[in-house]
Amino acid sequence: MRHLISLKDWTPEEIKEILENAIKIKKNPEKYFDTLKGKTLIMLFEKTSTRTRLSFETAMTQLGGHAIFLDKRTTQFMIAEFIDEIKATMRFGDILMYRPIKSEDVEKAAELNQIPVINGLCKKYHPCQALGDAFTMIENCSGTVDSLKGKKVVYIGIGNNISNSLALVTTKLGGKFVLCVPEKDQSSVDKELLKQVKDSGLYEETTDIDCVKDADFIHTDTWMNMEFFEDGKVKEESKTEYETRKKKLVPFQLNTKLIDDNCPKAKIMHCMPCHIGYEITRDAIDHKNSVIFDQAENRVHAQKAIILELLNKTV
């Protein structure tokens, strides 16, 4: 049984197959309206979500299936043993999309091999976002799955789960990936993943923002972890780290001046939500090169391809 946890164990050919299928599905969505009739996707969230929930629920609906949303706070996961609850939960569906707090919990779910498991984001990986981003970049190249080969993809800000998965998918598709960050979120560090991308010969790390010159795509993500906030406000115990990151990361902000002065043709990308005035400015979001909202929409097509691949459905 196949799962989507990190992309580390997915070959370039397998990744290309998902992306080729996403292209087919987007071009002819009505062809797949009844593909998953009678099938159920369970979506278990321990962290909040906008695009991941919307894209998976929309994808499952448009494929003719049904999606069930579970917020951990309103389930018995809060009082029972995790292994018992996750075993029981998977008895009710055909595929599970799980956004955990602990990375090891989504791995435990997959190890049970009851139904295919998709990692909807954990501290180390966000493979679904990376596949959607790859799809968006391909659309802005020649439109084929090989069109990222030789392209320069730069990620600026803080190293995290997003940059991890983006580095993997970019290098596996033959693109050059440059990580331009002054620090990494230590909870996201994965030595095995780092070795993979370094061994590709297509990965570089730097703190020199001039690396954005001649970039084809520039990505960023929030500087702050979801766990820093509660009810929209910074938690007291997170304030020191929050202020430290702000000061350190200001030179790595994605803004119009950076683009226009260094790489006027580069596409601007952000996985969202955007924090205006921090990792990105309003003028960058609204820039003519921005494909941020295409990224968001393309999550639906990528999720469809992921679900169908894991359920062994022909596209």
Secondary structure, 3 states (H helix, E strand, C coil): CCCECCCCCCCHHHHHHHHHHHHHHHHCHHHHCCCCCCCEEEEEECCCCCHHHHHHHHHHHHCCCEEEEEEHHHCHHHCCCHHHHHHHHHCCCCEEEEECCCHHHHHHHHHCCCCCEEECCCCCCCHHHHHHHHHHHHHCCCCCCCCCCCCEEEEECCECHHHHHHHHHHHHCCCEEEEECCCECHHHCCHHHHHHHHHCCCEEEECCHHHHCCCCEEEECCCCCHHHEECCEECHHHHHHHHHHHHHHHHHCECHHHHHHHCCCCEEEECCCCCECCCECHHHHCCCCECHHHHHHHHHHHHHHHHHHHCCCCC
